[in-house]
């Protein structure tokens, strides 16, 4: 598997220096696929809580988990899969009784909008026409774990792995496909909708494990009160309506 360097990766020291948060700031570390929705939710939360500034930090769930574990400032952790939150819980970074599932998503295969070939099944991705396939790194990117699981079950991972262009977040996989640098890619349905003029959905991939997103206050949150308020906020009808507008389903 070939992995391109991330344009978005920052050393932990740089992140720590860039986050000079005040006591009223709320730092939300969220899965990359939540970028557009959370950018809309942040000002809504701020309007409800005058004086609080929401600082958003997006990335692959595994990378965010590592940042939090190493002491990067974070009040809320929103993951794209249960495994990342389970690891956070196992490391006592979040409390089990404070985590909530707040949205669901779907796994899709996308191709460049101008691409000549559009597969209809997973097995068609084994054809020579799909020589480069963007997949999130399974070790740290939830969409990559979902993808590897379905390809393993279909008996296709060994065939497709040599063609994989590894992405360090789902948005990086989306970017590769949008720019035509790969022949196909696996992303969430919500991500495909963000670039609907540059990519097209070939088909939706059923997953054995539902794509459910958990959210929780970080146990050592500098702003613990606001963190709990934000977790409650994303489950309110107005916030759920925004998430639905961006393509997310109910948990």
Buried (B, 14 or more C-beta within 10 A) or exposed (E): EEEEEBEBBBEEEEBBEEBEBEEEBBBBBBBBBBBBBBBEBBEBBBEEBEEBBBBBBBBBBBBBBBBBEEEBBBBBBBBBBBBBBBBBBEEEBBEEEBBBBBBBBBBBBBBBBEBEEBBEEBEBBBEEEBEBBBBBBBEBBBBBBBBBBBBEEBEBBEEBEEBBBBBBBBBBBBBBBBEBBBBBBBBBBBBBBBBEEBBBBBBEBEBEEEBBBBBBBBBBBBBEEBBBBBBEBBBEEEBBEBBEEBBBBEB
